[in-house]
Amino acid sequence: MSRDELVKHLRYLINKYIPVENREYFEKFLLMDDIPVKGILADFNDLSIDPIEDTDGHLIRDIYFHFC
């Protein structure tokens, strides 16, 4: 998974599960050269409002595998 794919996947997850008023919080991290993936996913878990669908759970595990 490339950096561009990582950003694309994280934005997808953020847009799907994070309320609109909290999404901007993540943008500064997605623009960093060294993206703090663990921190983003931890904050994502705290701020998400809907249960994670199975397919998205697989995506999150894939992100963890490659970047954590």
PDB file of N, H, CA, C and O in Angstrom:
ATOM      1  N   MET A   1       0.857  -1.173   0.000  1.00  0.00           N
ATOM      2  CA  MET A   1       0.000   0.000   0.000  1.00  0.00           C
ATOM      3  C   MET A   1       0.901   1.232   0.000  1.00  0.00           C
ATOM      4  O   MET A   1       1.761   1.387   0.866  1.00  0.00           O
ATOM      5  N   SER A   2       0.694   2.086  -0.964  1.00  0.00           N
ATOM      6  H   SER A   2      -0.006   1.960  -1.667  1.00  0.00           H
ATOM      7  CA  SER A   2       1.486   3.311  -1.068  1.00  0.00           C
ATOM      8  C   SER A   2       0.944   4.383  -0.122  1.00  0.00           C
ATOM      9  O   SER A   2      -0.129   4.232   0.463  1.00  0.00           O
ATOM     10  N   ARG A   3       1.705   5.460   0.015  1.00  0.00           N
ATOM     11  H   ARG A   3       2.576   5.583  -0.460  1.00  0.00           H
ATOM     12  CA  ARG A   3       1.270   6.574   0.865  1.00  0.00           C
ATOM     13  C   ARG A   3      -0.025   7.176   0.326  1.00  0.00           C
ATOM     14  O   ARG A   3      -0.935   7.487   1.094  1.00  0.00           O
ATOM     15  N   ASP A   4      -0.106   7.339  -1.004  1.00  0.00           N
ATOM     16  H   ASP A   4       0.634   7.086  -1.627  1.00  0.00           H
ATOM     17  CA  ASP A   4      -1.321   7.902  -1.608  1.00  0.00           C
ATOM     18  C   ASP A   4      -2.536   7.018  -1.349  1.00  0.00           C
ATOM     19  O   ASP A   4      -3.629   7.518  -1.081  1.00  0.00           O
ATOM     20  N   GLU A   5      -2.342   5.699  -1.432  1.00  0.00           N
ATOM     21  H   GLU A   5      -1.455   5.293  -1.650  1.00  0.00           H
ATOM     22  CA  GLU A   5      -3.440   4.774  -1.135  1.00  0.00           C
ATOM     23  C   GLU A   5      -3.842   4.867   0.330  1.00  0.00           C
ATOM     24  O   GLU A   5      -5.027   4.824   0.662  1.00  0.00           O
ATOM     25  N   LEU A   6      -2.842   4.996   1.207  1.00  0.00           N
ATOM     26  H   LEU A   6      -1.880   5.031   0.937  1.00  0.00           H
ATOM     27  CA  LEU A   6      -3.123   5.144   2.633  1.00  0.00           C
ATOM     28  C   LEU A   6      -3.998   6.360   2.883  1.00  0.00           C
ATOM     29  O   LEU A   6      -5.012   6.266   3.575  1.00  0.00           O
ATOM     30  N   VAL A   7      -3.616   7.493   2.328  1.00  0.00           N
ATOM     31  H   VAL A   7      -2.793   7.570   1.766  1.00  0.00           H
ATOM     32  CA  VAL A   7      -4.384   8.732   2.518  1.00  0.00           C
ATOM     33  C   VAL A   7      -5.795   8.565   1.954  1.00  0.00           C
ATOM     34  O   VAL A   7      -6.770   8.978   2.580  1.00  0.00           O
ATOM     35  N   LYS A   8      -5.897   7.967   0.787  1.00  0.00           N
ATOM     36  H   LYS A   8      -5.104   7.632   0.278  1.00  0.00           H
ATOM     37  CA  LYS A   8      -7.206   7.739   0.167  1.00  0.00           C
ATOM     38  C   LYS A   8      -8.089   6.868   1.065  1.00  0.00           C
ATOM     39  O   LYS A   8      -9.261   7.181   1.272  1.00  0.00           O
ATOM     40  N   HIS A   9      -7.535   5.784   1.593  1.00  0.00           N
ATOM     41  H   HIS A   9      -6.582   5.530   1.425  1.00  0.00           H
ATOM     42  CA  HIS A   9      -8.303   4.882   2.447  1.00  0.00           C
ATOM     43  C   HIS A   9      -8.685   5.543   3.776  1.00  0.00           C
ATOM     44  O   HIS A   9      -9.807   5.371   4.252  1.00  0.00           O
ATOM     45  N   LEU A  10      -7.767   6.288   4.367  1.00  0.00           N
ATOM     46  H   LEU A  10      -6.856   6.428   3.979  1.00  0.00           H
ATOM     47  CA  LEU A  10      -8.083   6.974   5.620  1.00  0.00           C
ATOM     48  C   LEU A  10      -9.168   8.030   5.408  1.00  0.00           C
ATOM     49  O   LEU A  10     -10.070   8.166   6.235  1.00  0.00           O
ATOM     50  N   ARG A  11      -9.087   8.769   4.314  1.00  0.00           N
ATOM     51  H   ARG A  11      -8.355   8.658   3.642  1.00  0.00           H
ATOM     52  CA  ARG A  11     -10.135   9.761   4.023  1.00  0.00           C
ATOM     53  C   ARG A  11     -11.491   9.089   3.830  1.00  0.00           C
ATOM     54  O   ARG A  11     -12.512   9.588   4.303  1.00  0.00           O
ATOM     55  N   TYR A  12     -11.495   7.964   3.139  1.00  0.00           N
ATOM     56  H   TYR A  12     -10.665   7.559   2.755  1.00  0.00           H
ATOM     57  CA  TYR A  12     -12.741   7.204   2.954  1.00  0.00           C
ATOM     58  C   TYR A  12     -13.334   6.837   4.314  1.00  0.00           C
ATOM     59  O   TYR A  12     -14.522   7.054   4.551  1.00  0.00           O
ATOM     60  N   LEU A  13     -12.520   6.287   5.201  1.00  0.00           N
ATOM     61  H   LEU A  13     -11.555   6.110   5.009  1.00  0.00           H
ATOM     62  CA  LEU A  13     -13.009   5.877   6.519  1.00  0.00           C
ATOM     63  C   LEU A  13     -13.487   7.076   7.337  1.00  0.00           C
ATOM     64  O   LEU A  13     -14.529   7.017   7.990  1.00  0.00           O
ATOM     65  N   ILE A  14     -12.722   8.152   7.296  1.00  0.00           N
ATOM     66  H   ILE A  14     -11.875   8.199   6.766  1.00  0.00           H
ATOM     67  CA  ILE A  14     -13.088   9.359   8.042  1.00  0.00           C
ATOM     68  C   ILE A  14     -14.408   9.921   7.519  1.00  0.00           C
ATOM     69  O   ILE A  14     -15.288  10.266   8.306  1.00  0.00           O
ATOM     70  N   ASN A  15     -14.549  10.013   6.216  1.00  0.00           N
ATOM     71  H   ASN A  15     -13.834   9.733   5.576  1.00  0.00           H
ATOM     72  CA  ASN A  15     -15.787  10.556   5.642  1.00  0.00           C
ATOM     73  C   ASN A  15     -16.995   9.671   5.919  1.00  0.00           C
ATOM     74  O   ASN A  15     -18.120  10.165   6.006  1.00  0.00           O
ATOM     75  N   LYS A  16     -16.775   8.385   6.056  1.00  0.00           N
ATOM     76  H   LYS A  16     -15.861   7.984   5.985  1.00  0.00           H
ATOM     77  CA  LYS A  16     -17.880   7.461   6.274  1.00  0.00           C
ATOM     78  C   LYS A  16     -18.310   7.385   7.738  1.00  0.00           C
ATOM     79  O   LYS A  16     -19.503   7.262   8.018  1.00  0.00           O
ATOM     80  N   TYR A  17     -17.368   7.454   8.673  1.00  0.00           N
ATOM     81  H   TYR A  17     -16.400   7.553   8.446  1.00  0.00           H
ATOM     82  CA  TYR A  17     -17.682   7.158  10.069  1.00  0.00           C
ATOM     83  C   TYR A  17     -17.557   8.338  11.038  1.00  0.00           C
ATOM     84  O   TYR A  17     -18.046   8.256  12.165  1.00  0.00           O
ATOM     85  N   ILE A  18     -16.925   9.408  10.628  1.00  0.00           N
ATOM     86  H   ILE A  18     -16.528   9.474   9.712  1.00  0.00           H
ATOM     87  CA  ILE A  18     -16.708  10.545  11.531  1.00  0.00           C
ATOM     88  C   ILE A  18     -17.708  11.655  11.213  1.00  0.00           C
ATOM     89  O   ILE A  18     -17.904  11.994  10.046  1.00  0.00           O
ATOM     90  N   PRO A  19     -18.344  12.227  12.246  1.00  0.00           N
ATOM     91  CA  PRO A  19     -19.268  13.338  12.000  1.00  0.00           C
ATOM     92  C   PRO A  19     -18.555  14.503  11.292  1.00  0.00           C
ATOM     93  O   PRO A  19     -17.368  14.750  11.510  1.00  0.00           O
ATOM     94  N   VAL A  20     -19.292  15.192  10.461  1.00  0.00           N
ATOM     95  H   VAL A  20     -20.255  14.992  10.284  1.00  0.00           H
ATOM     96  CA  VAL A  20     -18.740  16.282   9.644  1.00  0.00           C
ATOM     97  C   VAL A  20     -17.967  17.289  10.491  1.00  0.00           C
ATOM     98  O   VAL A  20     -16.906  17.755  10.075  1.00  0.00           O
ATOM     99  N   GLU A  21     -18.470  17.626  11.648  1.00  0.00           N
ATOM    100  H   GLU A  21     -19.331  17.247  11.986  1.00  0.00           H
ATOM    101  CA  GLU A  21     -17.820  18.649  12.474  1.00  0.00           C
ATOM    102  C   GLU A  21     -16.474  18.198  13.036  1.00  0.00           C
ATOM    103  O   GLU A  21     -15.714  19.035  13.524  1.00  0.00           O
ATOM    104  N   ASN A  22     -16.155  16.918  12.985  1.00  0.00           N
ATOM    105  H   ASN A  22     -16.772  16.239  12.588  1.00  0.00           H
ATOM    106  CA  ASN A  22     -14.876  16.414  13.506  1.00  0.00           C
ATOM    107  C   ASN A  22     -13.886  16.013  12.411  1.00  0.00           C
ATOM    108  O   ASN A  22     -12.744  15.670  12.718  1.00  0.00           O
ATOM    109  N   ARG A  23     -14.286  16.048  11.176  1.00  0.00           N
ATOM    110  H   ARG A  23     -15.214  16.326  10.927  1.00  0.00           H
ATOM    111  CA  ARG A  23     -13.429  15.566  10.086  1.00  0.00           C
ATOM    112  C   ARG A  23     -12.199  16.439   9.858  1.00  0.00           C
ATOM    113  O   ARG A  23     -11.126  15.922   9.544  1.00  0.00           O
ATOM    114  N   GLU A  24     -12.335  17.725  10.007  1.00  0.00           N
ATOM    115  H   GLU A  24     -13.206  18.145  10.262  1.00  0.00           H
ATOM    116  CA  GLU A  24     -11.226  18.651   9.760  1.00  0.00           C
ATOM    117  C   GLU A  24     -10.042  18.357  10.688  1.00  0.00           C
ATOM    118  O   GLU A  24      -8.893  18.612  10.328  1.00  0.00           O
ATOM    119  N   TYR A  25     -10.318  17.827  11.865  1.00  0.00           N
ATOM    120  H   TYR A  25     -11.252  17.619  12.158  1.00  0.00           H
ATOM    121  CA  TYR A  25      -9.281  17.481  12.833  1.00  0.00           C
ATOM    122  C   TYR A  25      -8.224  16.563  12.214  1.00  0.00           C
ATOM    123  O   TYR A  25      -7.038  16.698  12.515  1.00  0.00           O
ATOM    124  N   PHE A  26      -8.639  15.644  11.364  1.00  0.00           N
ATOM    125  H   PHE A  26      -9.602  15.535  11.120  1.00  0.00           H
ATOM    126  CA  PHE A  26      -7.737  14.654  10.798  1.00  0.00           C
ATOM    127  C   PHE A  26      -6.904  15.172   9.635  1.00  0.00           C
ATOM    128  O   PHE A  26      -5.847  14.615   9.340  1.00  0.00           O
ATOM    129  N   GLU A  27      -7.356  16.216   8.977  1.00  0.00           N
ATOM    130  H   GLU A  27      -8.215  16.668   9.217  1.00  0.00           H
ATOM    131  CA  GLU A  27      -6.715  16.679   7.739  1.00  0.00           C
ATOM    132  C   GLU A  27      -5.253  17.055   7.952  1.00  0.00           C
ATOM    133  O   GLU A  27      -4.412  16.738   7.111  1.00  0.00           O
ATOM    134  N   LYS A  28      -4.934  17.716   9.048  1.00  0.00           N
ATOM    135  H   LYS A  28      -5.617  17.974   9.731  1.00  0.00           H
ATOM    136  CA  LYS A  28      -3.540  18.128   9.285  1.00  0.00           C
ATOM    137  C   LYS A  28      -2.613  16.921   9.377  1.00  0.00           C
ATOM    138  O   LYS A  28      -1.454  16.994   8.969  1.00  0.00           O
ATOM    139  N   PHE A  29      -3.119  15.809   9.912  1.00  0.00           N
ATOM    140  H   PHE A  29      -4.061  15.750  10.243  1.00  0.00           H
ATOM    141  CA  PHE A  29      -2.307  14.599  10.023  1.00  0.00           C
ATOM    142  C   PHE A  29      -2.112  13.930   8.662  1.00  0.00           C
ATOM    143  O   PHE A  29      -1.046  13.380   8.384  1.00  0.00           O
ATOM    144  N   LEU A  30      -3.134  13.978   7.822  1.00  0.00           N
ATOM    145  H   LEU A  30      -4.000  14.425   8.048  1.00  0.00           H
ATOM    146  CA  LEU A  30      -3.047  13.357   6.505  1.00  0.00           C
ATOM    147  C   LEU A  30      -2.079  14.101   5.584  1.00  0.00           C
ATOM    148  O   LEU A  30      -1.599  13.534   4.602  1.00  0.00           O
ATOM    149  N   LEU A  31      -1.795  15.345   5.890  1.00  0.00           N
ATOM    150  H   LEU A  31      -2.185  15.806   6.687  1.00  0.00           H
ATOM    151  CA  LEU A  31      -0.879  16.146   5.078  1.00  0.00           C
ATOM    152  C   LEU A  31       0.579  16.017   5.512  1.00  0.00           C
ATOM    153  O   LEU A  31       1.468  16.510   4.818  1.00  0.00           O
ATOM    154  N   MET A  32       0.843  15.364   6.645  1.00  0.00           N
ATOM    155  H   MET A  32       0.121  14.964   7.209  1.00  0.00           H
ATOM    156  CA  MET A  32       2.212  15.209   7.149  1.00  0.00           C
ATOM    157  C   MET A  32       3.003  14.240   6.268  1.00  0.00           C
ATOM    158  O   MET A  32       2.438  13.336   5.651  1.00  0.00           O
ATOM    159  N   ASP A  33       4.316  14.447   6.223  1.00  0.00           N
ATOM    160  H   ASP A  33       4.775  15.180   6.724  1.00  0.00           H
ATOM    161  CA  ASP A  33       5.179  13.514   5.494  1.00  0.00           C
ATOM    162  C   ASP A  33       5.170  12.142   6.148  1.00  0.00           C
ATOM    163  O   ASP A  33       5.090  11.120   5.467  1.00  0.00           O
ATOM    164  N   ASP A  34       5.254  12.125   7.473  1.00  0.00           N
ATOM    165  H   ASP A  34       5.319  12.955   8.026  1.00  0.00           H
ATOM    166  CA  ASP A  34       5.223  10.871   8.224  1.00  0.00           C
ATOM    167  C   ASP A  34       3.871  10.800   8.942  1.00  0.00           C
ATOM    168  O   ASP A  34       3.726  11.292  10.062  1.00  0.00           O
ATOM    169  N   ILE A  35       2.901  10.192   8.295  1.00  0.00           N
ATOM    170  H   ILE A  35       3.018   9.793   7.386  1.00  0.00           H
ATOM    171  CA  ILE A  35       1.524  10.163   8.795  1.00  0.00           C
ATOM    172  C   ILE A  35       1.456   9.330  10.083  1.00  0.00           C
ATOM    173  O   ILE A  35       1.873   8.172  10.087  1.00  0.00           O
ATOM    174  N   PRO A  36       0.936   9.906  11.171  1.00  0.00           N
ATOM    175  CA  PRO A  36       0.823   9.170  12.440  1.00  0.00           C
ATOM    176  C   PRO A  36      -0.391   8.227  12.417  1.00  0.00           C
ATOM    177  O   PRO A  36      -1.429   8.520  13.011  1.00  0.00           O
ATOM    178  N   VAL A  37      -0.244   7.116  11.736  1.00  0.00           N
ATOM    179  H   VAL A  37       0.599   6.878  11.254  1.00  0.00           H
ATOM    180  CA  VAL A  37      -1.357   6.205  11.481  1.00  0.00           C
ATOM    181  C   VAL A  37      -1.977   5.684  12.776  1.00  0.00           C
ATOM    182  O   VAL A  37      -3.200   5.668  12.914  1.00  0.00           O
ATOM    183  N   LYS A  38      -1.140   5.257  13.727  1.00  0.00           N
ATOM    184  H   LYS A  38      -0.147   5.270  13.615  1.00  0.00           H
ATOM    185  CA  LYS A  38      -1.671   4.733  14.995  1.00  0.00           C
ATOM    186  C   LYS A  38      -2.534   5.771  15.695  1.00  0.00           C
ATOM    187  O   LYS A  38      -3.616   5.452  16.188  1.00  0.00           O
ATOM    188  N   GLY A  39      -2.065   7.008  15.740  1.00  0.00           N
ATOM    189  H   GLY A  39      -1.186   7.268  15.340  1.00  0.00           H
ATOM    190  CA  GLY A  39      -2.813   8.080  16.386  1.00  0.00           C
ATOM    191  C   GLY A  39      -4.117   8.383  15.664  1.00  0.00           C
ATOM    192  O   GLY A  39      -5.152   8.603  16.294  1.00  0.00           O
ATOM    193  N   ILE A  40      -4.058   8.393  14.351  1.00  0.00           N
ATOM    194  H   ILE A  40      -3.217   8.214  13.839  1.00  0.00           H
ATOM    195  CA  ILE A  40      -5.267   8.647  13.563  1.00  0.00           C
ATOM    196  C   ILE A  40      -6.299   7.565  13.837  1.00  0.00           C
ATOM    197  O   ILE A  40      -7.469   7.868  14.075  1.00  0.00           O
ATOM    198  N   LEU A  41      -5.874   6.300  13.805  1.00  0.00           N
ATOM    199  H   LEU A  41      -4.925   6.054  13.611  1.00  0.00           H
ATOM    200  CA  LEU A  41      -6.827   5.212  14.025  1.00  0.00           C
ATOM    201  C   LEU A  41      -7.346   5.186  15.455  1.00  0.00           C
ATOM    202  O   LEU A  41      -8.498   4.816  15.684  1.00  0.00           O
ATOM    203  N   ALA A  42      -6.522   5.572  16.421  1.00  0.00           N
ATOM    204  H   ALA A  42      -5.586   5.873  16.236  1.00  0.00           H
ATOM    205  CA  ALA A  42      -6.992   5.648  17.807  1.00  0.00           C
ATOM    206  C   ALA A  42      -8.053   6.738  17.949  1.00  0.00           C
ATOM    207  O   ALA A  42      -9.095   6.517  18.566  1.00  0.00           O
ATOM    208  N   ASP A  43      -7.789   7.908  17.380  1.00  0.00           N
ATOM    209  H   ASP A  43      -6.942   8.088  16.879  1.00  0.00           H
ATOM    210  CA  ASP A  43      -8.771   9.001  17.419  1.00  0.00           C
ATOM    211  C   ASP A  43     -10.008   8.634  16.614  1.00  0.00           C
ATOM    212  O   ASP A  43     -11.125   8.997  16.985  1.00  0.00           O
ATOM    213  N   PHE A  44      -9.814   7.920  15.521  1.00  0.00           N
ATOM    214  H   PHE A  44      -8.907   7.625  15.220  1.00  0.00           H
ATOM    215  CA  PHE A  44     -10.929   7.463  14.697  1.00  0.00           C
ATOM    216  C   PHE A  44     -11.874   6.590  15.535  1.00  0.00           C
ATOM    217  O   PHE A  44     -13.093   6.747  15.471  1.00  0.00           O
ATOM    218  N   ASN A  45     -11.304   5.678  16.313  1.00  0.00           N
ATOM    219  H   ASN A  45     -10.314   5.550  16.365  1.00  0.00           H
ATOM    220  CA  ASN A  45     -12.125   4.813  17.170  1.00  0.00           C
ATOM    221  C   ASN A  45     -12.911   5.620  18.198  1.00  0.00           C
ATOM    222  O   ASN A  45     -14.063   5.301  18.492  1.00  0.00           O
ATOM    223  N   ASP A  46     -12.294   6.656  18.741  1.00  0.00           N
ATOM    224  H   ASP A  46     -11.358   6.915  18.502  1.00  0.00           H
ATOM    225  CA  ASP A  46     -12.962   7.487  19.746  1.00  0.00           C
ATOM    226  C   ASP A  46     -14.081   8.336  19.150  1.00  0.00           C
ATOM    227  O   ASP A  46     -15.089   8.581  19.814  1.00  0.00           O
ATOM    228  N   LEU A  47     -13.917   8.786  17.913  1.00  0.00           N
ATOM    229  H   LEU A  47     -13.098   8.587  17.374  1.00  0.00           H
ATOM    230  CA  LEU A  47     -14.851   9.741  17.319  1.00  0.00           C
ATOM    231  C   LEU A  47     -15.879   9.128  16.371  1.00  0.00           C
ATOM    232  O   LEU A  47     -16.852   9.789  16.007  1.00  0.00           O
ATOM    233  N   SER A  48     -15.676   7.876  15.969  1.00  0.00           N
ATOM    234  H   SER A  48     -14.885   7.339  16.265  1.00  0.00           H
ATOM    235  CA  SER A  48     -16.615   7.279  15.011  1.00  0.00           C
ATOM    236  C   SER A  48     -17.985   7.085  15.650  1.00  0.00           C
ATOM    237  O   SER A  48     -18.095   6.802  16.842  1.00  0.00           O
ATOM    238  N   ILE A  49     -19.026   7.243  14.835  1.00  0.00           N
ATOM    239  H   ILE A  49     -18.937   7.474  13.866  1.00  0.00           H
ATOM    240  CA  ILE A  49     -20.384   7.202  15.379  1.00  0.00           C
ATOM    241  C   ILE A  49     -21.151   5.943  15.000  1.00  0.00           C
ATOM    242  O   ILE A  49     -22.128   5.597  15.665  1.00  0.00           O
ATOM    243  N   ASP A  50     -20.730   5.255  13.949  1.00  0.00           N
ATOM    244  H   ASP A  50     -19.937   5.536  13.409  1.00  0.00           H
ATOM    245  CA  ASP A  50     -21.425   4.049  13.505  1.00  0.00           C
ATOM    246  C   ASP A  50     -20.525   2.837  13.704  1.00  0.00           C
ATOM    247  O   ASP A  50     -19.301   2.963  13.684  1.00  0.00           O
ATOM    248  N   PRO A  51     -21.118   1.674  13.893  1.00  0.00           N
ATOM    249  CA  PRO A  51     -20.301   0.455  13.957  1.00  0.00           C
ATOM    250  C   PRO A  51     -19.559   0.253  12.639  1.00  0.00           C
ATOM    251  O   PRO A  51     -20.089   0.557  11.571  1.00  0.00           O
ATOM    252  N   ILE A  52     -18.342  -0.255  12.717  1.00  0.00           N
ATOM    253  H   ILE A  52     -17.912  -0.502  13.585  1.00  0.00           H
ATOM    254  CA  ILE A  52     -17.519  -0.466  11.532  1.00  0.00           C
ATOM    255  C   ILE A  52     -18.018  -1.699  10.785  1.00  0.00           C
ATOM    256  O   ILE A  52     -18.165  -2.769  11.374  1.00  0.00           O
ATOM    257  N   GLU A  53     -18.276  -1.548   9.496  1.00  0.00           N
ATOM    258  H   GLU A  53     -18.157  -0.678   9.017  1.00  0.00           H
ATOM    259  CA  GLU A  53     -18.700  -2.669   8.657  1.00  0.00           C
ATOM    260  C   GLU A  53     -17.531  -3.632   8.476  1.00  0.00           C
ATOM    261  O   GLU A  53     -16.371  -3.229   8.560  1.00  0.00           O
ATOM    262  N   ASP A  54     -17.837  -4.901   8.228  1.00  0.00           N
ATOM    263  H   ASP A  54     -18.780  -5.229   8.159  1.00  0.00           H
ATOM    264  CA  ASP A  54     -16.800  -5.925   8.088  1.00  0.00           C
ATOM    265  C   ASP A  54     -15.771  -5.583   7.019  1.00  0.00           C
ATOM    266  O   ASP A  54     -14.572  -5.754   7.241  1.00  0.00           O
ATOM    267  N   THR A  55     -16.218  -5.105   5.871  1.00  0.00           N
ATOM    268  H   THR A  55     -17.192  -4.966   5.691  1.00  0.00           H
ATOM    269  CA  THR A  55     -15.272  -4.793   4.798  1.00  0.00           C
ATOM    270  C   THR A  55     -14.330  -3.663   5.207  1.00  0.00           C
ATOM    271  O   THR A  55     -13.152  -3.668   4.849  1.00  0.00           O
ATOM    272  N   ASP A  56     -14.854  -2.699   5.955  1.00  0.00           N
ATOM    273  H   ASP A  56     -15.811  -2.695   6.245  1.00  0.00           H
ATOM    274  CA  ASP A  56     -14.010  -1.604   6.423  1.00  0.00           C
ATOM    275  C   ASP A  56     -13.088  -2.074   7.548  1.00  0.00           C
ATOM    276  O   ASP A  56     -11.985  -1.552   7.706  1.00  0.00           O
ATOM    277  N   GLY A  57     -13.531  -3.047   8.320  1.00  0.00           N
ATOM    278  H   GLY A  57     -14.428  -3.472   8.192  1.00  0.00           H
ATOM    279  CA  GLY A  57     -12.673  -3.636   9.343  1.00  0.00           C
ATOM    280  C   GLY A  57     -11.463  -4.301   8.708  1.00  0.00           C
ATOM    281  O   GLY A  57     -10.354  -4.216   9.237  1.00  0.00           O
ATOM    282  N   HIS A  58     -11.673  -4.964   7.576  1.00  0.00           N
ATOM    283  H   HIS A  58     -12.573  -5.033   7.147  1.00  0.00           H
ATOM    284  CA  HIS A  58     -10.556  -5.574   6.846  1.00  0.00           C
ATOM    285  C   HIS A  58      -9.595  -4.503   6.345  1.00  0.00           C
ATOM    286  O   HIS A  58      -8.378  -4.686   6.384  1.00  0.00           O
ATOM    287  N   LEU A  59     -10.137  -3.394   5.878  1.00  0.00           N
ATOM    288  H   LEU A  59     -11.126  -3.245   5.846  1.00  0.00           H
ATOM    289  CA  LEU A  59      -9.309  -2.282   5.411  1.00  0.00           C
ATOM    290  C   LEU A  59      -8.474  -1.727   6.565  1.00  0.00           C
ATOM    291  O   LEU A  59      -7.284  -1.459   6.395  1.00  0.00           O
ATOM    292  N   ILE A  60      -9.078  -1.555   7.717  1.00  0.00           N
ATOM    293  H   ILE A  60     -10.045  -1.772   7.855  1.00  0.00           H
ATOM    294  CA  ILE A  60      -8.354  -1.041   8.891  1.00  0.00           C
ATOM    295  C   ILE A  60      -7.237  -2.005   9.287  1.00  0.00           C
ATOM    296  O   ILE A  60      -6.128  -1.572   9.597  1.00  0.00           O
ATOM    297  N   ARG A  61      -7.520  -3.306   9.278  1.00  0.00           N
ATOM    298  H   ARG A  61      -8.421  -3.658   9.026  1.00  0.00           H
ATOM    299  CA  ARG A  61      -6.486  -4.297   9.605  1.00  0.00           C
ATOM    300  C   ARG A  61      -5.341  -4.246   8.587  1.00  0.00           C
ATOM    301  O   ARG A  61      -4.177  -4.399   8.958  1.00  0.00           O
ATOM    302  N   ASP A  62      -5.662  -4.034   7.319  1.00  0.00           N
ATOM    303  H   ASP A  62      -6.607  -3.909   7.018  1.00  0.00           H
ATOM    304  CA  ASP A  62      -4.646  -3.923   6.285  1.00  0.00           C
ATOM    305  C   ASP A  62      -3.774  -2.692   6.514  1.00  0.00           C
ATOM    306  O   ASP A  62      -2.556  -2.752   6.351  1.00  0.00           O
ATOM    307  N   ILE A  63      -4.396  -1.580   6.890  1.00  0.00           N
ATOM    308  H   ILE A  63      -5.386  -1.531   7.023  1.00  0.00           H
ATOM    309  CA  ILE A  63      -3.651  -0.365   7.190  1.00  0.00           C
ATOM    310  C   ILE A  63      -2.716  -0.603   8.383  1.00  0.00           C
ATOM    311  O   ILE A  63      -1.545  -0.228   8.338  1.00  0.00           O
ATOM    312  N   TYR A  64      -3.232  -1.224   9.446  1.00  0.00           N
ATOM    313  H   TYR A  64      -4.183  -1.529   9.483  1.00  0.00           H
ATOM    314  CA  TYR A  64      -2.397  -1.549  10.606  1.00  0.00           C
ATOM    315  C   TYR A  64      -1.211  -2.430  10.201  1.00  0.00           C
ATOM    316  O   TYR A  64      -0.079  -2.191  10.623  1.00  0.00           O
ATOM    317  N   PHE A  65      -1.480  -3.443   9.384  1.00  0.00           N
ATOM    318  H   PHE A  65      -2.400  -3.637   9.041  1.00  0.00           H
ATOM    319  CA  PHE A  65      -0.429  -4.363   8.962  1.00  0.00           C
ATOM    320  C   PHE A  65       0.701  -3.639   8.261  1.00  0.00           C
ATOM    321  O   PHE A  65       1.871  -3.924   8.516  1.00  0.00           O
ATOM    322  N   HIS A  66       0.370  -2.701   7.375  1.00  0.00           N
ATOM    323  H   HIS A  66      -0.581  -2.469   7.168  1.00  0.00           H
ATOM    324  CA  HIS A  66       1.381  -2.025   6.579  1.00  0.00           C
ATOM    325  C   HIS A  66       2.030  -0.835   7.269  1.00  0.00           C
ATOM    326  O   HIS A  66       3.165  -0.485   6.943  1.00  0.00           O
ATOM    327  N   PHE A  67       1.345  -0.206   8.211  1.00  0.00           N
ATOM    328  H   PHE A  67       0.423  -0.489   8.477  1.00  0.00           H
ATOM    329  CA  PHE A  67       1.851   1.071   8.735  1.00  0.00           C
ATOM    330  C   PHE A  67       2.013   1.148  10.253  1.00  0.00           C
ATOM    331  O   PHE A  67       2.440   2.184  10.763  1.00  0.00           O
ATOM    332  N   CYS A  68       1.689   0.093  10.984  1.00  0.00           N
ATOM    333  H   CYS A  68       1.342  -0.749  10.570  1.00  0.00           H
ATOM    334  CA  CYS A  68       1.826   0.158  12.447  1.00  0.00           C
ATOM    335  C   CYS A  68       2.767  -0.912  12.960  1.00  0.00           C
ATOM    336  O   CYS A  68       2.999  -1.003  14.165  1.00  0.00           O
TER     337      CYS A  68
END
